[in-house]
Amino acid sequence: MARMKAVQATRPGADWELVERDIPRPKPGQVRVKVQACGVCHSDMFVKEGHWPGLQFPRIPGHEIAGLIDEVGSAVTAWKPGQRVGVGWHGGHCGQCDACRQGDFILCRSGQVCGISYDGGWAEYVVVPAEAVAALPDELSFEEAAPLLCAGVTTFNSLRHSGAKAGDLVAVQGIGGLGHLGIQYASKLGLRTVAVGRGKDKEPLARKLGAALYIDAAVANPAEELQRLGGARVILATAPDSKAIASMVDGLGANGKLLIVAAPGEPVMVNAITLIGKRASVQGWPSGTSRDSEDTLRFSAMTDVRPMIERFPLARAQEAYQQMMSGKARFRAVLTMNA
């Protein structure tokens, strides 16, 4: 049987391991993708450390997959070999639970996660359910597209459903892997975009990404500064710092929304009086379905939104992961299969 290279976790806490595996064959309703690039995400930590309930080892991680359809299983009619596609966090749904029956597939009670529920994209080939596949525009390279299938769809999809309208004041807290995309999307959506970071040195990048204003949290209180601007309609929290996220609530305007897409390890403690007085709210947002990914990819191609990436060959996955976890990657690490 033909073999492929892959990087897997063999047990909780162990280093990633480069191995050879049999190339999988798609079953009915599945497609096989020849991976060209796969992003490295902070959520891959769930696999490495074994924190995901029911996770089975060994497991190949990776849910920011860009590649070419290589083979389709029986009963698959929407896809054919040779098509450029991507696969994100949402790796399939049951189609039968209440959420699915309402078309809200991202909240499926039995939803699968690519690279967690089954082997993901840190490999030369991956097999996924057909409903998890998104069409990839020709204008985007595989390396550029990969991070858009998680960080991209999360920030774009949350902003477009946030209730903010063109011209509204929207702040993006954090200028990292999520934030540097959130700033671009907010600006391209016509929102008056304020970037919130730490350090004067980040201002040039924030403005280059599309921020109209920059608040240096090291020398100013972001919430007070946002109030001077009239209060934010939406604050997109992208940096996983519970205290920093909680402190942003006071920067909301009337009917404002704190929109959390980062996943801090500690609870976010929010003052209820502030929320009540402004009729404000706090909302979390998961990524999106394959259709949401397609919308994100098309919008990115059309408006020239691109992630800032560092490329690593598959054999250097351990290094790429360490760069990402340490925060040294600027801003998304991407594994390439042809390097």
Secondary structure, 3 states (H helix, E strand, C coil): CCEEEEEEECCCCCCCEEEEEECCCCCCCEEEEEEEEEEECHHHHHHHCCCCCCCCCCECCCCCEEEEEEEECCCCCCCCCCCEEEECCECCCCCCCHHHHCCCHHHCCCCCEECCCECCCCECEEEEEHHHEEECCCCCCHHHHHHHHHHHHHHHHHHHCCCCCCCCEEEEECCCCCHHHHHHHHHHCCCEEEEEECCHHHHHHHHHHCCCEEEECCCCCHHHHHHHCCCEEEEEECCCCHHHHHHHHHHEEEEEEEEECCCCCCCCCCCHHHHHHHCCEEEECCCCCHHHHHHHHHHHHHHCCCCCEEEEEHHHHHHHHHHHHHCCCCCEEEEECCC
